[in-house]
């Protein structure tokens, strides 16, 4: 029977420890840490083998895979979900267009900005409604506006047709700010850290917490409407 040390040498032969991987990638990614590498493993970007003692061992292909993922994340601001999908396509033997091939401008398009008259036209609402929304703080006044503002104003116009005015929904914005404060409180342990892995993890968790709060809010609203209509 082979000894334990011999068994551990077999899967890890020619492979690199996490420290050796950091040493190889540090010149290109000086902020890379062991925590970040472990986070990328959890996210499915790379899957190192484990020795019987539990130590991670990375192949040279793993290192190149990490280099590609880190480059896409650093240079093109791609989320890990997009990077992971791209790597899955490569693993399946397909030849997907590299995310960088379409150009940085297409990957992160410049958001459209609307001037006041363009905003009113896109949202299909009267100027007075926009004035009321700005006056009540539901919409922040500005020289130009985003797509999100168009969505808000369209919703306000639809509500206004049923007698629901901007002043009536001001509490929605206040509630959103309270939700953001609640999420910030939950993420405080991660936000206090300065390493990239912690900040990345916070960025992954925040939308999930927001989605859960939205789900709960929808349940409560449906229950209230059921009571109203029965």
Secondary structure in CASP SS format (residue, H / E / C, confidence):
PFRMAT SS
TARGET T0000
AUTHOR 0000-0000-0000
METHOD secondary structure of the structure
MODEL  1
X C 1.00
X C 1.00
X C 1.00
X H 1.00
X H 1.00
X H 1.00
X H 1.00
X H 1.00
X H 1.00
X H 1.00
X H 1.00
X H 1.00
X C 1.00
X C 1.00
X C 1.00
X E 1.00
X C 1.00
X H 1.00
X H 1.00
X H 1.00
X H 1.00
X H 1.00
X H 1.00
X H 1.00
X H 1.00
X C 1.00
X C 1.00
X C 1.00
X C 1.00
X C 1.00
X C 1.00
X C 1.00
X C 1.00
X H 1.00
X H 1.00
X H 1.00
X H 1.00
X H 1.00
X H 1.00
X H 1.00
X H 1.00
X H 1.00
X C 1.00
X C 1.00
X C 1.00
X C 1.00
X C 1.00
X C 1.00
X E 1.00
X E 1.00
X C 1.00
X C 1.00
X C 1.00
X C 1.00
X C 1.00
X E 1.00
X E 1.00
X E 1.00
X C 1.00
X H 1.00
X H 1.00
X H 1.00
X H 1.00
X H 1.00
X H 1.00
X H 1.00
X H 1.00
X H 1.00
X H 1.00
X H 1.00
X H 1.00
X H 1.00
X H 1.00
X H 1.00
X H 1.00
X H 1.00
X C 1.00
X C 1.00
X C 1.00
X H 1.00
X H 1.00
X H 1.00
X H 1.00
X H 1.00
X H 1.00
X H 1.00
X H 1.00
X H 1.00
X H 1.00
X H 1.00
X H 1.00
X C 1.00
X C 1.00
X C 1.00
X C 1.00
X C 1.00
X C 1.00
X C 1.00
X H 1.00
X H 1.00
X H 1.00
X H 1.00
X C 1.00
X H 1.00
X H 1.00
X H 1.00
X H 1.00
X C 1.00
X C 1.00
X C 1.00
X C 1.00
X C 1.00
X C 1.00
X E 1.00
X E 1.00
X H 1.00
X H 1.00
X H 1.00
X H 1.00
X H 1.00
X H 1.00
X H 1.00
X H 1.00
X C 1.00
X C 1.00
X C 1.00
X H 1.00
X H 1.00
X H 1.00
X H 1.00
X H 1.00
X H 1.00
X H 1.00
X H 1.00
X H 1.00
X C 1.00
X C 1.00
X C 1.00
X C 1.00
X C 1.00
X C 1.00
X C 1.00
X C 1.00
X E 1.00
X E 1.00
X C 1.00
X H 1.00
X H 1.00
X H 1.00
X H 1.00
X H 1.00
X H 1.00
X H 1.00
X H 1.00
X H 1.00
X H 1.00
X H 1.00
X H 1.00
X H 1.00
X H 1.00
X C 1.00
X C 1.00
X C 1.00
X C 1.00
X C 1.00
X H 1.00
X H 1.00
X H 1.00
X H 1.00
X H 1.00
X H 1.00
X H 1.00
X H 1.00
X H 1.00
X H 1.00
X H 1.00
X H 1.00
X H 1.00
X H 1.00
X H 1.00
X H 1.00
X H 1.00
X H 1.00
X H 1.00
X H 1.00
X H 1.00
X C 1.00
X H 1.00
X H 1.00
X H 1.00
X H 1.00
X C 1.00
X C 1.00
X C 1.00
X C 1.00
X H 1.00
X H 1.00
X H 1.00
X H 1.00
X H 1.00
X H 1.00
X H 1.00
X H 1.00
X H 1.00
X H 1.00
X H 1.00
X H 1.00
X H 1.00
X H 1.00
X H 1.00
X H 1.00
X H 1.00
X H 1.00
X H 1.00
X H 1.00
X H 1.00
X H 1.00
X H 1.00
X H 1.00
X H 1.00
X H 1.00
X H 1.00
X H 1.00
X H 1.00
X H 1.00
X H 1.00
X H 1.00
X H 1.00
X H 1.00
X C 1.00
END
